[in-house]
Amino acid sequence: FNGLKEAKGWSWLAITLIFLFGISSQVIYFNSVDQTFFVEQQVAQMAQTGDYNPAELEQAEAMTAQQFPMMWIFSAIGVLIGVPTIFCIFALYYYLIGKQDMECQMNYGDWFGFTAFTSLPTIFASIGTIALVLTASTGDIPISVLTFSSLNQLVFGLDASHAFAGLLESLNIFSIWTIVLTYFGLKSWTNFSNNKALFFALLPSLLIYGIWAIIAAL
């Protein structure tokens, strides 16, 4: 992180890699999975929730089948829009907390690069997805392969109808790695104490998943 202060071009490399592997994993998946299997899988998950009647499920099946050829494009666009948006929000967060350290001279752009660099572990999730898809023996590849590293996939195994399934699918081992990198990054770029750096590294996740857990429990 000390080197990142000066070699700011590395942050753009990080962003490029995140885009490259994130988009590639989506494109490869949707161009490898069997359409019939994918549609049936999506409808089955909807049916498990018990929130849809047969007519609605039939309509959803037809709509999913119609949209399937374009899903890789939608997913790629989602990465192109979603990733920078999240980076902008987190960069603002780090910029504001950095103001608590009077000696910290990092501007918003610096913190944007910081956010990109600490997000690098996500490329390993994308690489894992690509490997799983390319080594699959058939096109019956579950969409859960996109979140193979989530706590739900690795530990809990909740089905899609469970209230906490979405939360646990979004939590993964690589996001934990990102938090660790953020902690060390804050220690390097500020004069925060160990406890303060750890608190600010954890705070966004605590707020997001804490609120999500409360809503899921209602």
Disulfide bonds with the S-S distance in Angstrom:
none
